[in-house]
């Protein structure tokens, strides 16, 4: 990425500016939950998300299921960041835990010809899924793909020494996970939780993909898949990181 040193300096400036700001992490988590759930279809405004999470005030005239989505995501995010303090390698069990938490009150039990699976428990899907024109790997490939994903991601994390390598380790995990789409629901939210888990393990600021950049986000994912080149996605994510850091530094 161009200007990686400038971005690294922004990280240092952000850490300095937010030092001692006791509520900063809490409100950053609220913002992450707002943007992540909005990308997935929640119609709650940012203010409504803050009121719901901080003061337990339901959003008027908004679907109950979308409010449950917000609450579920926040609980999954807090759990993810708590676990990041241990700096332990990723495991399939941990990913299933946060994936299940992200859809705890909005997921379903699926009865299929191949058996029953419960998305609220983080069970891998036993059905094939697609999003628009994009078809994801066949359900019977998911277990092996996830085993390889965990092994490869932990290897990349262990070898990441520079700031750029650490960011790219998080972005790569985000991309690879959502490309496997192991769950029936909640894959996008879980991919971003994994990304922030890795950033937090590296003691880097967590952040979000902006709701307003949703289309560009999807296009960056598609370009990376179509060209088998992650640089378009990395470039987009570094841009989102820069946007977040500059906004937060200015606010503080």
N, C-alpha and C positions, 0 to 999 in steps of 0.2 A: 504493500500500500504506500502511496505517496504521502509524505508528511507524517510518517509513523512517529517520528520523534516529537512532533508537535502534539500529536494525540497523547503520547506518553506524558508529556508535560501537563496536558489538561487533566490527566488522571492524578498527577501529583498536586496540581492546583485544587482539584476537587477534594482530595483527601485533606489538604490543609484547610480549605474553606469550611468543611463540614466537621472538623474535629471539635468535639464538645457539644455538637448539636444533637441532643439526646433524642429528639423526635424525628430526626432526619431519616433514619432507616425505616421507621414505621410508615411515614408518609411516602417514602419511595416505594415501599411494598404496596401501599394502596394504589399508587399510580401504575405500578406494574400490573396489578390485578385489573385495574380499569382498562388499560390498553390491551392486555392479553385477552380478556373476555370480550371486549368490543370487537376485536379482530374476528372472534368466533361467533359474533352475532348478537351479543348483548346490547340492548338499547339503553341501558342505564347511563346517565350522564356522569361525568367525573365527580361532580358534587354529590350526586345520589350515591355513588359508590363510597365516597368518603363518609357520608352520613350513615350509611348502612353498616360499614365496618367499624367506624369510630364511635358512633352513638346508638347503634342498633335501631336506626330509624328506617323503616321500609320505604322504598320508592313508590310513590303514588302512580297509579295507572301504568305500571310496568309489570310484565308477566312474572308470576311467582318463580317459574323455572329459571328465569334469567337472574333473579336475585339469589337463588340457590347456587347458580353457576358462579356468581361472584364470591359468595361465602365459601364454597368448596375450594375455589382457586386460592383464596387468601390463606386458608388452613394448609393447603398443600405447599404453598410458597414458604410459609413460616416453618413448616416441618423440614422442607428442603434446606433452608438456610441454617437451621439448627444442626442438621446433619453435616453440613459443609464445614462446621467448626472442627469436626473430627478429621477432615481432609483424607477420608478413606477412599479407596478406589471405588468406581461405580460397580454395582452388581445388578443382575437382573431382578433380584428380589426388591432392591431399593427402587428401581425404576417402576416395577409393578405397584409398589406402595404409593408412590407419588402419582402415578397414572390413575390408580383407583381413587385416591383422595380427590383428584381434580374433577371427577364426575360422580362423587359419592351420592349426591342427591338428584342427579340428572341422568345417570347412566341406567342400564337395563340388564336384566337377565335374558339371554338369547337362547332359544331352543332351536337347534338346527338338526339337520339330518346326521351331522357328524358328532353331535353331543351338545351339552349345555355349557355356556360360559357366561361369566358375570363381569361386566365391564367395571362395576363399582369395586371389584376386588383386584382389578388390574390383570384379569385373565387375558391371554392373547386371543385374538379373534379366530373364529372358526368359519368365517365367511370372507368372501373377497370384497374389496372396497375400491371405490374410485371417487375422484373429486373433479367434476367437470369432465374434461377429456383425459385426465390423468388416471391411469390404472396403476394401482400399487401391487407389490409382489403377492403372488398366490399365498393364501393362508397357510398352506402346508410348508412353505419356505420360511415362515416367520421364526420358529424356534431356533433354527440354525443361524439365520441372519442376526438374530438378537445375541446369540452366543458370540458370534464373530464381532458384532458391534461393540460389545462390552470389552472384549479382549483388545481389539484394535484401538478403541478410545482410550483405555487405560495406558496402553503403550505410548500413544501420542502425548497424553498428559505427562507421563513420566519423562519423556524426552524433550518437552517444551521448556526451554530455559529463558528465551528472550521474551519481552513484552509482546511482540508480534506473534510469536509462536504460541504463547499462552492464549491470546485472544482467538487465534485461528483454531486452536484445539477446541475451544468452547463453541465456535461457530461451526466447525466441522461436525461436532457431535449433534448439534441442532439440525444441521442439514441431513446427516445420515439417518438419524432417528426418524425424522418426519418422512423421509423417503421410504423407509421400511413400513411405516404406518402399522405398528403391531397391534394396536387396540382398535376396537370398533368405534370409539369416540374419544376425544380429548388428546389426540396426537399432537396437534399444534401447541396446545397449552403445555403438555408434558415436554415437548422439545425445547421450549423456552425455559422451563424449570431446570432441565438438565444443563442448558447453557449457563444459567446463572449459578447453578451449583458449582460448575467448573470454575467460573470466574471468581466466585467467592473462595473456593479452595486455593486459588492463587492470590488471595487478598486483593483482588481487583474489584472496582465498583460494579455492582449489578445494575442492569438497565432494562429498557423495554424497546420493542418495536412500536413505533407510533401508529396509532389507529389511522391517522390521516395518510399514512404511507402504506396502507394495506395492499393496494394494487401493485405498487412498485415492489413490495416485499414478495408477493406471489410471483411476479414476473422475474425477479432475481432468482428465486428458487427454480422456476421453470427453465430459465436460460442455463443455469448450472447443470440441470439434469439433461437438457437437450445436447449440450456441448461436452458433457462429461468433464467440465472444468469449473472448479469452485470459485474462481476469481471473481466472477460477477456477483456471487453471493457474498463473498468476503468484502468486496468493495461496498456493497449496500450496507452490510452490518457495521463496518467501520464508520460509515457515514451516519448511521443511526446512533452509534456510540458517541460520536463527536457532537451530534445534535443534543443528545441527552446531557452530556457533561457541560457543554456551554450554557444550556438553559439552567441547570442546577447551580452552577457557579454564579451566574448572574442573579439568580433568585436569592442566594445566600448573601 
